[in-house]
């Protein structure tokens, strides 16, 4: 089996330089919890990492698609879609993408005196159940915000802001029941079609099928198709694609992500297909859309 650490289509990663790490360690605002590195790999075929002595940081891995495997304490565990794990520091570990369904993961190395408080009990796969209250998209937006802030600048103020976001991000996993229930949107619980739309939005980085949507709604494919089109004016899968393009527009304006990175993030297998779809929906290319909206 081929073994690759980096070099995946649409990957994004950022390592904080040692002088900046020292600044965070010495700052009373961030020394209790701070980033060391973070990244995103989409459908990372042949991804493989082995650390016989572990690493000096806690390692958070959140799988949003496909699956992979983690070996920790001599135990092999499957990490599947909508699951996360936090590996403790200085403990031998190994993790790799599944061969037939390679994972899409968000990962963060972090340190600090409070790091153990955010990781305790999460050294085995923990599931985030998709629901009308799961707020998965908002979590991923938080990650993108941290990444964008640090990618823009590594000034002390940017480091401070990103690390305060990190506490919120990890807190949404530590207290996931509160995170989900506190901001429950009443309309989603009252209307099946709105719950389906919320489910779409929480899975924009996946490749949902009509079967997935009908299974979530509890309706047959044909009934869901008719009811959804009657209420929205669009076929379910057409609406789903349009939601992906809507998200792409936001990323084009608000981030410096490359177009191929956006395509991968939103579950398009080929950047060319994403470009054709974007042009079909928006009437202009993704590149032109970015230029026009940044003028």
Buried (B, 14 or more C-beta within 10 A) or exposed (E): EEEBEEEBBBBBEBEBEEEBBEBBEEBEEBBBBBBBBBBBBBBBBBBBBEBEEBBEBBBBBBBBBBBBBBBBEEEEBEBBBBBBBBBBBEBEBBBBBBEEBBBBBBBBBBBBEBBEEBBEEBBBBBEBEBBBBBBBBEBBBBBBBBBBBBBEEBEBEBBBBBBBBBBEBBEBBBEBEEBBEEEEEEEBBEBBBBBBBBBBBBBBBBBBEBEBBBEBBEBEBEEBBEBBBEBBEBBBBBBBBBBBBEBBBEBBEEBEBEBBBBBBBBBBEEBEEBBEBBBEBBEEBBEEBBEEEEE
